[in-house]
Amino acid sequence: MKPAVLVIAICWPLAAQWLNQPAPGVPRQPDGKPNLTAPAPRVNGHPDLSGVWQLEPNPCNPQGLNPCDDYPAGPEFVNLGAHLPGDIPYQPWVVDFVNSMAVGLGKDDPVALCKPGGLVRLLTYPQYRKFLQMPGLFMILSERETTFRQIFLDGRSLPKDPNPTWLGYSVGKWDRDTLVVESVGFRDGTWLDRRGSQLTSAGKITEKYRRPNVGNLEIEITIDDPKAYTRPWTVKLHEILVPDTDLLEYQCGDNEKDAAHSVGK
């Protein structure tokens, strides 16, 4: 059964970041534009994943949810399984939940209520994210929540009985040119996408980060959560570099006027 989903329009601020600020270390073409097909930079023997990134968006549509003069969303923001050959392998209770959220136009989405969106949505928000790669630590800074995520590369193990959090606890290690990250310790009721795909405290997420060249980043995400899904499932995100700019502070509730007009049941 494929649950239907309706999405309320979300207005994003214009992308007025630090415009035309050349990013150091980005290879250039003769005209000064970034060479996005150049080999990925490397640091300490590994690809350097650092940079400002955006999920590859749907083509812009002046009359749709992705206006050409605004932050365009990628399909995985709405439905994390958008590119799966079939539907997400929901447990029956999640099917019911997703269907109920479609009737409600997603008005109960934690993100719509200005609550944290969780680990996966830090990678799918229309707003930018910035990766910082350091010895022993990989950081993700999120423009959408003006927040951070820590991925420890110092050899520590995952906690055995973690206190549940929105982002969980993450450790990573390099497998040749792939950064492999494992995360546990999530709060029940975390949403993976706009339609309401769930993540519970039993969930474990494995991510694999690869940077084939300067302008592209591939992130493979495997969700293993027996409470919410009948089997583990994997999606692949394509992030594109946003060069010569930087993050801009964004606060969800600042001048918010949309929630009062939500008409979902």
RAFENFEN-V546412 format. One record per backbone hydrogen bond with DSSP energy under -1.0 kcal/mol. CO is the residue of the C=O (numbers start at 1). NH is the residue of the N-H. If there is no record, write none. Layout:
# RAFENFEN-V546412
<<CO/NH> <CO/NH>>
This chain:
# RAFENFEN-V546412
<<14/16> <15/17> <17/19> <23/26> <27/35> <29/32> <33/29> <34/36> <35/38> <36/215> <38/214> <41/48> <43/46> <46/43> <51/131> <52/242> <53/129> <54/240> <61/64> <66/61> <67/70> <73/58> <74/77> <75/79> <77/194> <78/195> <79/82> <81/84> <88/90> <89/230> <91/94> <91/95> <92/96> <93/97> <94/98> <95/99> <96/100> <97/101> <98/102> <99/103> <100/104> <101/106> <102/105> <103/265> <104/107> <106/109> <109/113> <110/115> <111/114> <118/122> <120/123> <121/125> <128/143> <129/53> <130/141> <131/51> <132/139> <134/137> <136/153> <137/134> <138/151> <139/132> <140/149> <141/130> <142/147> <147/142> <149/140> <151/138> <152/172> <165/187> <169/184> <170/152> <171/182> <173/180> <175/178> <178/175> <179/209> <180/173> <181/207> <182/171> <183/205> <184/169> <185/165> <187/190> <190/199> <197/192> <199/190> <200/203> <204/224> <205/183> <206/222> <207/181> <208/220> <209/179> <210/218> <215/241> <217/239> <218/210> <219/237> <220/208> <221/235> <222/206> <223/233> <224/204> <225/228> <225/229> <228/91> <233/223> <235/221> <237/219> <238/56> <239/217> <240/54> <244/21> <251/254> <253/256> <258/261> <259/262>>
